[in-house]
Amino acid sequence: MDALFASLALLRLEGLGVGSYWQLIERFGSAEAALQQLPPNFSRKLPDRARAQLAEFQHNADDSELGQWAQAERARCHEQGTALLHCESPEYPTLLKEIRNPPPVLYVRGNPACLSLPQVAVVGARRASRAGLDNALAFSADLSAAGFAITSGLALGVDGAAHQGALRCGGERAGKTIAVLGTGVDRLYPRRNIKLAEDILANDGAVVSEMPLASAPEAGNFPRRNRIISGLSLGVLLVEAAVRSGSLITARLALEQNREVFAIPGSIHNPLARGCHRMIRDGATLVETSADIVEHLGGMLSAMAQQPGLFDDTVEAAEVSLPAEQRAIIRALGGDPRSIEQLARDTGGDTGDLMAALLHLELDGLVEQWNGGYQLTGSGARTLNTLATAE
């Protein structure tokens, strides 16, 4: 009986979670030894079904329910090209092994070596603003170009933008990105991001889970998934998040795991900035550019931040010559959302002309509608910075 087979069988025991698994390992030394124990020796009361499973396994391991499932799971993974990384395997990521109750077994589609690359997790709201999506895309592209793999959860919103940013980092090859799922790796979720997952795999990235094959997207799986996202990474970047959100859970887990946590500040009027502000008060590092993160993490990757143009805050849109009325709107918006009435007052323009100028800016991706008013997108904020620098 090898360690992987024993761990799969033990984890399949009815009512046994990852926390209980590690308690048994601490007490008995290995999954193999735990499986040979009588039910009364377990530190918790086992359900009747688990007692029957254990007795059957001890009587005939290979032909028992647990044994047959473990063998079938390995065969299914082999057929699908999914790697199984046991926590004692040399390929198992070292950083993840350091967290409390790490996954005993990881399922990996794609390149398992990605899991040992230096990683930055980028997380945030599913219903992010356009500015939040722009920031996730731009920060991830820059960090990927600097040599970091980008880790996130394949969710809609910020997660998806982070993966896309890594894939679009520029240069001859796309950057590496890792998607950590709350489902089986053969059951991609959400379905709207299946194409994104395929792009990740096509560009030598990885899709990872601790869940058995075919596991459904149950609500309880995602907090467990979040500890893996932060556990794999040197640091976590929080882009946008409400005060009560899964992204904030990931950031708090990162602090508990002694990982670096970075947060992008936002407008005090934006409810999706409040989670970032809360984390900054709790010890996260406020960042304005991706260079802040590279410099903070230090080492060889920090030196790459000095490469000319790598972390340039300007974008093509910022260098376009804008009409005076559009420049005035961008300056009036500044860092906070503004209503039409406020913009009309601040710019002194006619309402009809103002609406036409806003439409042009919206089509150019520089402003977006938000909570009954308008705010700058990430590209708009960089345009504002360029205008301020030129003055």
N, C-alpha and C positions, 0 to 999 in steps of 0.2 A: 504494500500500500504506500504510494508516494504522497508527498505533502499536499500537492494540488488536489488529488483525488479525495484525500481525507478532509480537506477544508471545504470542498464543494459538498461533500456528504454531510458534514457537521452543520454547515449553514442551511442545509435543506431541512434540518430537524424542526418540526412544528414548534412555533412559538419562540425560536431562538433568534435573537437579533445580533447585530454586530457588537454591541456592548457586552452582551452575555458571552459571545464567542471569545472575546479577548479576556474576559474573566476566567473562562475555562482554560485558555492557553496559559495564563499566569499561574493558575493553580496546578495544572497537570503537565505543562511543558510543551505540548504539541497537540494538534488536532487528532493525530493518530491515537495518542494516549487517552484523550478525552472520550473518543468513541468506544474505548474498551472499558469505561467506567460503568458501574451499576447506577441506575437512576438515583438512588439515595445519595450518591456521592456528588451529584450536581448541586451547585450553590443555590439553585432556585427550583421551585416546584415545577416539574414538567407536566404538560397536558397528557392525558391518557394516550392520545395518538402518538405523541413523541416517545413515550415509554415503549409503545409497541414497535415503533420504527427502530429505536435503539436496540431492543432485544432481538429483532429480526436481523439487523446488521451484524450484531455480535455472533449470531448463529451462522450466518452465511453472507458475508459482506458483498461479494460480487453479484449474487442473485437476489439481494434484498432490494426493497423499494429505494432506499437511499443510494445504494451502490449502483443500481441500474440507472437511476436518474443522473448520477455523476458521470457515468460512462457515456450515456446518451448526450449529455450536455457537451462533453469534450468532443464527441464525434460531430455534433451539429456545428460547433465552432470551427472545427477543422474543415468541414465541407464549405462553410461560408467564408473562410479566410479570416476568421476572427482569432486574434491572439489572446491567450489567457495568461495573465501575469500574476503569479503567486507572490505574496509579500516577502517571501524569502528568496525570490528570484533576483539575480544580479541586474536584470532589466527593469525591475520595479523602481519607480522614481524615488530617489533618496529623500527629497524634501517631503514628499507625501508620507513617507514612512515615519516622519517625526511627529505627526499630529496625533492627537488623542483618538483612539479607536479608528485607525486607518482602514480602508477597505482590505479585507483579507485577500480578495481576488479582484483583479481588474479585467474587464473585457475591452479589447482594443481592436477597432477596425482602422486600417491605415498603417502608419509608421509608428511602432511602439517607441522608437528612439526619440521621437518628438517630446515624450513625457519627461525626458531628462534635460531638455534644453532650458536655458534661463527664460522664465516666463513672467509676463505681466497679465493679470486678469483684468478684464475691462467689463464692468457690469453696470446695469442701470434699468430704468423704467421700460416696461413693454410699450406703454403709450407715451413715448418720449416726444418732446417738442422737436421741431425741425432743427433748432439750434443744438439740442442734445444729440440728435442723430449725426449732425455735422461734426460735432466735437468727438463723438465716438469713432467716426470714420477717420478723421484727420489724426487724432492721437494714436490710434491703432496703426495707421499707415506709417507714421513717423517712428513709432517704437519698433515696428517690424523692420523698417529700414535700418534701424540702429542695431539689430541683431537679436531682439527679443521675439520669442513665440508669443502669440496672443491667445489667451485662454478665456473662454466664456461659455455660456450655457445654451446656445443655439436658439434662444427664445426670440420672439418678435421684438422689435424696438432696438434698444441699445446693444443687446447681445448680437443680433444679426448684423448691425452696422459695424461692430467691432471685428467680427470675422471678415466682413467684406473689406474693411480697411486694411487688414493684414494681407488679404489676397491682392489688393491693388497698390501695394506699397511702392511699386515702381521697380526699375532695374530690369535685368534680364529674367529674373524669376520672381514669382509671387512669394510672399512671406509665409512662414509656417503658422498655422493656427490650429487650436485644439478645442473641440466641442465636447463638453461634459454633459451627459444626458441624465434625466430622471426616469428613463425608460430603458428597455433593452436596446443594445446597439443595432439590432435588426428591426427596431420599431421606431423610426425617426419621428420626432415630435418637436414642434408642430409641423403638420404636413406642408404648410406653406413654405417651410425652410428646407424641404427635402433637396431641392436643387442646390441650395447653399451647402448642405452637407456633402453632396456629391462633388462640388467644386473643391471643398476642403480636402477630400480624399484624393482627388485628381491632382492636387498640388502638394502631395507628400505630407499632408497633415494627418490628424487622427480624430476619431470619434470614440469616446470613452464612456464607460459606465461600470458601476459595481453591481448592477441589477442583472439577474439571469436573462437569457434570451427570451424574447416575446413579452417581457414585463410591460404592463400598461402604464400610462401616465397618471398614476394615482397621486393625490395631493401630498401625501406624506413622504413621497420619494424626493421631492425637490429640496427641502431643507438638508437632507442627507447629501444630495448632489452638490449643494452650495459649499459644504466643507471640503469637498474634493477640489472645486474650482480654486478656492483660496489656498488649500494645502499644496497644490502643485506649483504655486506661484511665489516669486520673490516679493511681489507686491500686488495690491489690488487698487485699481482706479475706479472710483465711483463717479459716474458721469451725471446722472440725474436720478433722484429717488425720492419717493414720498417717505414720511417719517415711519410709516408702517408698511414695509415692503420686503420682499425676498432679497433684493439687492442690499438693503441695509443689514439684513441677517448675514449675508456673505461678508460684508465689511467688518461686522463685529466679530465674526468667526476668525477673520484674518488677524485682528488685534489679539484675540485669544491665542492664536497660533504663532504670535511674535513675528508676523509678517508686516511689511510696510503698507500703510493705507494712505492713498492719495484721493483728494476730492476736488472737483471743479466747482468753484462758487458760482452762484447765479443771482438773479434778481430776488429781492425780499418779497416780491409779489408773486413769484412763481412757486406754487405748492410743490413742484418737483425739485426745487432747489433746497427745500427744507431738510431733506434727509442728508444732503451733502453738508449743509451748515451744521447740522447736529453732529455729524462725524468729525468735522473740523473742531468743534468745541470739545469733543471727546478724545482728541489727540491725532486725528488724521492731518496729513500735510496738505495745505492749500497749494494747488498748482494752477498755473495759467498757460503753460506750454508743455509739450512733451519733453523738452530739454530739461525742465525742472525734475522730471522723474528719472531720466537717465543720470543726471548729475547726482541726485540723491542716492540712487542705487550704487553708484561708484564703480570702481574697477575698470576693466578694459572697455566696457561698453560706454562708460562716461567719456572716455577720450574720443569716441566716435561722434559725440555731440558737437565737437569742434569742427567737423567737416563742413566746408562752406556750403551753405544752402540746404543742409540736411533738415534743420529745424527753422527754416525761414517762415516767418509768420504771415507772409503775403501769399495770395493765390492769384490766379489769372484774373478772376473777377475783380480783385481789388485794384488791379492796374488799369482797368478799363476807365477811360475818361468819361465821368458821369456829368450830366447836366447839373447846373447849379441848384435847381430845385430838389433833385434827388440827393445831392450831397447834403443839403440842408436837412432833409428828412433823416438821413443816416445819423447826422450829428445830434438831431433832436431826440432820436430814439435812445442813443447812448446805451446804457446797460439795463434799462427797465422797459417793460411794455408800456405803451402809451395809447390812449384813445384817439379817435379822429379829432375830437374837440381839442384835446391837449396839443396834438400835432399842428392843428390849424393855428392855434394861439402861439405856439413856439416858433413856427416858421413864417407866420404872417401871410400865408398864401390863401388863395381862393379854394374853397372846399372841392369844387369840381376838378381843378388842376391838381390838387393834392391827391384825390382818389386816382386820377390817371397816373400820376408819378408813382404812387404806391403799387399800382397794378404792374407797372414796368419793373419795379424793384422786386416784386414777388415772383414775376416770371423769370427774372435773372437769378433767383435763389438767394437774394440778399435780405429780404424781410419775410415774415410769415405772420398770419393772423393768429392771435392768441388771446383767449378770454375776453372776446369782444373788442380787442384792440389789435395793435401790431407790435412786434418785437424783431430785433435783428436775429438772423440765423448765424451759424458759425462763420460762414463766408462774409456775412454782413459785418460781424464784429471785427474780422480781420481787415475789412475795407475801412471801417472806422479808424482802426489803428494806423493804417497806411495814410489816411487823410490827416490824422493828427501829427504823424511823423513828418509829413511833407510841409506842414504849416510852420 
